[in-house]
Amino acid sequence: MSHAALSPTPPHPTPTTQTAVAPTDLTIEERLAFVNAAMTARLDEAAVAYEVNTAHIDTRPVDLADVVTVPLTPTLAPPPDCYTTPVAALLQRAHHRLLTGGWCSGALVDEEGARCMLGAIRAEAHGDGGLESSAVSVLLDAIRRQFGDVDSVPSFNDAHQSARVPIRMVDRAAGHADARGL
């Protein structure tokens, strides 16, 4: 008798014709797709768990009038009157009007109520032509100090596509008027 016949272990399996495939590296897109699928499955599972865990809670619609106690549109508070001279105070009010009411070019006041530099000064002067003229003169002087030869305040205003520079110049003119005691 041979030892193979007495052995309780079965003979080793014979190799098959299948060939083993080496694992390949995944591209970044494939890895991202797998992560996306895994995260989607986890989020879906969490959403179901949330629905199950909160199904017993009695909810009623919330009336926003009961919750919201502040204005829905932000407003800028008027600046403190830091300028005591009339022309500087007028220019400061015109600056604030441009910030809160909007700036426009091509018209003193546009259809939405926004104003150009001159329109803001005129509105804040409340019909005082002398005060308005002094403020426009100081503003034109401030513009010329920074930008050189400029024909007028309206031409400077209309040469800009955004409000940033014109509004900044009105604020700067208020500082100049205050420094000059106007």
Secondary structure, DSSP 4 states (H G I P E B T S, - for coil): --HHHH-SSPPPPPP-S--PPPP-PPPHHHHHHHHHHHHHHHHHHHHHHHHHHHTTS---PPPHHHH--S-SS--PPPPP----SHHHHHHHHHHHHHHHH-B-SSSSB-TTS-B-HHHHHHHHHTT-HHHHHHHHHHHHHHHHHHHS----HHHHHHT-SSSHHHHHHHHHHHHHHHHTT-
